[in-house]
Amino acid sequence: MAIVSKLAFAALAGLFVANFAFPASAQNAARDAAIHKCVTEAAVRYPDVSSPDNQRARTDVYRSCMGAAGQAP
């Protein structure tokens, strides 16, 4: 009986951990997608990064895009 109890406890603990792991993974995927989209948008709008003005403008575009996506920059 003790072995069954330990196995049942281990199974419940595993399900508990899995329950919290998957939503975090989905949140990370949404953030990764937003980062990719915003970096690409900034690079397309300001392709030349040799100018400090373009670097600032790129940063502004990225921050604005991330804010619009509901993510922290």
N, C-alpha and C positions, 0 to 999 in steps of 0.2 A: 504494500500500500504506500509506503514511503517513496518508492521509486516513481509510482504513478503521480503522486502529489508533486514531486520535484519536476517531473516532465510537464505537468499541467502548469505549474508556476512558470517554468521556462518558456512555454508556449505563450502564455498570457503576457509575460514581460516582452517577448519578441513582437507580439502584435501591438503592444503599447508603444514601443519604440518606433515601429514601422508607421504607426498612425501619425506621429509627429514628423517623421523624416520626409514623407512624400509631399505634404503641402509646402515645405521649405524648398524642395526641389522644383516645384512648379513656380514658386516665387522667384527663384534664381533664374529659371528659364525665361520668365517674363522680363526680368532686369537685363539679362544678357541680350535678349532680342532688342530691347530699347537702346542699350549701349551701342550695339552694332548699327542700328538704324540712325542714331544721332551722330555717331562718328562719321558714318558714310555721308550723311547730309552735310555736315560741316566741311568735309573734304571736297565734296562736289561744289559747294558754294564758294569756297576759298581754297583752291588747289595749291597756291604758292605759299609755302610756310616760311620763306626766307625773310619776309617782311614782318616786323613786330606788329604792325597794324593788322595784318592778316591773321596772325596768331591770336591776337585779342578777339578779332571778329569770329574766328573759329570757335574760341572758347565760349563766346556769347551765344552762338548758334547752338552749340552742344548743350549748354545749360538751359536754354530756352526749350529745346527739344525734349530734354529729360524731364523738365517741369511739366510740359504738356503731356508727357507719357505717364505722369504721376509717380516719377522716380526721383530720388535725390541725385543731384549731379555727381 
